[in-house]
Amino acid sequence: MARIHNFNAGPAALPLEVIEQAQAELPDYNGLGMSVMELSHRSKEFQAVADGAEAGLRRLMRIPDGYDVLFLQGGASLQFAMVPMNLRRPGKSADYIDTGSWANRALKEAQVTGAVNVAWSGKADNYTRIPKESELRLSPDAEYVHLCSNETIGGIRWTQFPSVSTPLVVDMSSDILSREIDIARFDMAYAGAQKNLGPSGLAVVIMKKELAARAPEDTPIFFRYSTHAKDKSLYNTPNTWAIYLLDLTCKWVEAKGGVAAMEQANDKKAAVLYGVLDASDFWRSPVEVESRSTMNVVWRLGSEELEARFVSEAKQAGMVGLKGHRSVGGIRASIYNAVTLESVEALAAFMKDFEKKNG
């Protein structure tokens, strides 16, 4: 069966080379006579896998020694709760920048357990842009500032991050490893793995060591970052399969030239799609040009009926995952690291043909 063009937002496309290597090693990993999924997480063989995944991330992102790298479960959604539980001490508040659906979910989760200052919200404008730094209303005594670097649903991203005097926390789920970012700008970054790092079921947390010690005493032991840092992500049985695939994915990115090469390729792919969108008023991009994402390209057509026809005919042509998120509708192409230029060019050609037939 031929591989299709996969534009799913997450779980998303994985590098074919990674899938093929995992397939080859599935019944017998490294000559052990069993799958990596059957290895004890306490074994030296799996420890080598976890160490390799961490080392790969550290090299690719140039993570300083003063940061812990944790492999946790629950995806980014659990981090929405763990961040305020650990970093916001009793009686204190945190700043949240509301740029879209995922930033808003993080904000709402934080409100459950304490005080939040909404430093800026794009909700009134349907989340179509990133704020200017001058628009932010930050609190000088905030415990931290939280933002989402790339909004998967809205198709917007931060190109320049704000300068703040308090710890800066970022949800990097949909653009981690897609572009060069100085991780030292952040006190903490986290990401669900299912877009650029591997399969679903794993979250990566990168944080300054001193932040892990901030958790209030009434924070449940399992939900403390210090618990997982102390045991090197092995406090409980981790998602061993996802960590293994993260290790393979990091090796794949390195073999392709690292994050700089990924960024160059991603810019080229995004330019192909935005070139089609900007060439005609048949297509409508709701996103401010300066805020456009290179990971999630969103657009609208003249009617929902026409959008449904586009998605249906694209699927017949071997392109899946193009229906926009149910909360906003429209069309969305997620073009993460593993999505090839060939797939993007095939989509662009289909778009041009669709316009000829329906324009």
N, C-alpha and C positions, 0 to 999 in steps of 0.2 A: 504494500500500500504506500502510495506517495505521501510525503509530508506536505501538510497544507501551510498556508500563510497564517500564522498565529498572531493576532493583535489583541489577545486577551489582556486585561488590566492586572490580573493576578488571582489565582496562580497563572503565571505567564510563561512565555517561551523560555526554554532552557537551551544552552548551546548543544547542538547535535553531537559534537565530539564528547561532551560530558555525558550525555545520555548513552552513547555507544560504549564509553569506557565503563560506566556503571553497569550496563547490560552484560558486558564481558566478565566483569568481576562479581556479578550477583551471586552465583552459586559457590564461588570459591575466591575469597578475598585474600590476596597476597600469599597464596599457597597454604592457607590455614585449614582448608577443607570445609569451610563454612562461610556464609554470607557475612558481610559487615553488620547486617541487621541482627545477626545471632551472637555477635561478640559481646562479652561482658563489658559494661562501661567502666569497670574497674581494672580491666586488663591493660597491660603495657601496650598491646597492639592498638587498642582503641585510643589510649592516651596519646599515642603517636599521631593518630588521625586528628584528634582535637588540637594538639599542639601545632600540627601543620596548618590547620584552618586558621588558628589565631595568628601564627607567624605570617601567613599569606596576607591576611587583612592588615597586619601591622606594616608590612612592606608596601603594599599597594596604597594605603592611605597615609603612610608615614606617621603612624601613631606614636607619640612620645612615650617614654618609659613610665611617666607618671600617671598613665591611664590604665585602668583595667579593661579587658575585653571579655564580655560575658556572653554565653550562649544560653538563652532562656526560652521558655515556652509561652504560649498565649498570644503570640504575635504582638504587633504594635498596640493593639487594643488593651492588652494587659498593662503595657507601659503607660497608657493614659492614666491608669489608677496608681501604679507603683511610683511614678515620678512625684506626685504631690504627697503621697504617703511617706516617702523617704526624704524629700528635699524641703518640704514646707513644715517648719516647726510650729508648735501650738501657738495660736494667737497671731500668726503671721499670714501674709498674703503673697500671691504670686501673680505676675503679669502674663497674660495670654494675648497673642496677636491672632485674630480670627480671620484667616484668609480663605477659608473654604470648609467643605464638609468634614475633613479629617481634623483640621485645627479646631473646628467647633466641637467635635466629639471629645477631643482631649480636654477642651475647656469645660464642657458639661460634666465630665468625669471628675475633674478637679473640684468643681463646685459642690460635689456630693460630700466631700470630706473637709472643706474649709473655704476660706475667703479667696476670691479671684478678682483681679482688676483687668477688665477688657481694655487693653491698651489701644486697640484699633479693631474695627470690624468692617469687612467689605460686604456684609450681608445685604445691606440696602441697595447695593449696586450689583447684586447677584454674583458676587465673588468673581469679578472679571479682571482684577488687577492686584498687584502687590503694592502696599503703601510706601510712600516716601518716608524717609527716616524722620523728617520734620513733622509728620502727621502722628507719630506715636506719642501716646500719653503714658509714659512709663513712671512707675513709682520708685522713688529713690531708695526705699527700704524694702523692696520686693525681695523675696527669697530667691527667685529666679525669673527669667523671661523665657517663655516657651513659644516656639514657632514651628511651622511645617515647611520644609524647604521646597517641596514640590507637591502641589495638590493634584492627586490622581484624577479626581472627578472633574474639577474645573479646568484643568489644563493650564495652570499658572505656576510660576516658580520665582523664587528669589534669585536674582542675578548678583546682587550685592547684599550682604547681611549687615544688620544694624550694629552699631557700636554701643555697647551697654556697659554699665558699671557693676551689674550684678551677674551671677552665673547665667550663661546662655545655654538653653536646652533645645535640641532640634529633633523633630521627627523626620528622618531621612529615608523613609521606607521606599519611595519610588524613584529616588535619584542617586542612591548610594552607589559608588563605583562607576557612575555614568559621566562624571566630570571631576576635574581636579578642584578640591576644596581643602583649605587649610584647616585641618581638624582641630588644631590648637586654638582656633577662634572660638571653639565651643567647649563648655565644661562637661557637656554630656550630649551624645548623639545615640539614637536608637533607630532600628529599622526592622520591619518584617522582612523575611528572607525571600518571599515568593515573587519578587519582581526582578531583581538583579543579582541575588545572592544564591538562589537555589529553590527548593520546594517550600511549600507552606508548612507551618508547624514549628517554625523557629524564629526567634527574635535575637538580633545582635544588639548588645548594649556596650557603648564605649564611653567611659566616664572617668573623670579625675578621681584618683584614689581617696582624696580627702572628703569628697562628697558622699562616698559610701558610708562614712561614719556619722553622717548627720541624722539618720533615721531616729525618730522619737522612740522612747522605750516601749510604747504601746503598739508599735508596728508589729504585726505577726511575723514570726521568725522567717517563715518561708518567703514573705514579701519584702524582706530586707536585702538590698544589694550587697551588703557586707557579708551576708550568709553565703551567697553564691560566689563572691570574690574570694572568700576564705577557702572554699572547697573547689575553686577553679571550675565552676559551672557543673560540678558533679555532686552537689548536695543531694539531689534526687536523680533518678534515671533520666538522662536527657534524651532528646530526639537524635539518636545516634546516626540514623540514616541521613537526616537533613544536615548534620555537621559534616558527615562524609562528603555529601554533594557540595557543600559550601567549600570544602577543601579543594575539590576538583574544579569548581568554578573559579576560585582564586588562581589556580594554576593555569586555567584557560585564559583568564584576563592577562596574566603575566606573559604568557606565550604570544598573545596578540599585541604586546607592546605596552601593557599597563594601562592605567587610567587615562593618561594623556591620549593614547591611541583610541580608547573608547570614546572620549569626548570628541575627538576629531570625526570619528565615524558617526556618532550620534548627531552632531551638528549638520553633517552632510545629509543624513536621512531626514531630519526635520526640515531642512531647506527644500527638499524635494516636495514634501507635502504642502508646506506653507506656500511654495511657489504656485501650486495648482489652486489653492484657496484664494490667493491674492490676484490671480490672473482673470477672475471673472466674478460678477456679482451673482452668479448662480449659487455660489457657496457663500456662507456667512460665518466668519470666525467671531465668536462673542468676546474674545480675549484681547485686552490691550496688547499691542504689538510688543512693547518693552517687557511685558510679563509672560510672554509665551513660553510654555514648557517645551523642552526637546524630548521628553519622555512620553507625554500624553497629549496628542493633538486632537482638539475637539472642534466640531463645526456643526452648523445647522443647514437645512434646506428649506425650501419655501413652505412646506407643509409636513405634518407628521406622516401623512400617507406616503409622500415621496421619500421620506427618510426610511420608512419601513420597507419600501420597494428597493431602495439602495442596499440596505442590510441583507435582504433576502437574496437579491441577485448577486451580491458579493459573495455570499455563502455558497451559492451555486458555482461560482467561479473559483472556489477553493480558498476563500478568505473569511476567517471567523473572528469573533470578538469585537465587532465594530459597532454594536449597539451601545449607545451612551448609557451611563448609569441610570438606574430606574428613578432616581431622585431628581434628575435634570433632563433626561431624554436626549435627543439629538444623536450624534454619531461621534465615536471616539476611536482613535487608533493609538494603541500603546506600543511604542517602538523602543523597548528596552534594549540593553546591550546585545542580547542573543537574537534579536530580530535583525535579519540580514538586509542589506541594501537592496538585494534582489527582490525581497518581499515588499519593501516600500515602493520600489519602482513599479512592481506589478500592480500595487494598489493605485498609484498615481495614474497609470495607464488606464486602469478600470474606471477611475473617476472621470478622466477626460472622455472616455467613450460613453459613460453614463450621461454626461452633460450634453453630448451631441444628440443623444436619443431623447432626452427629456427637457432640454433647455429651451 
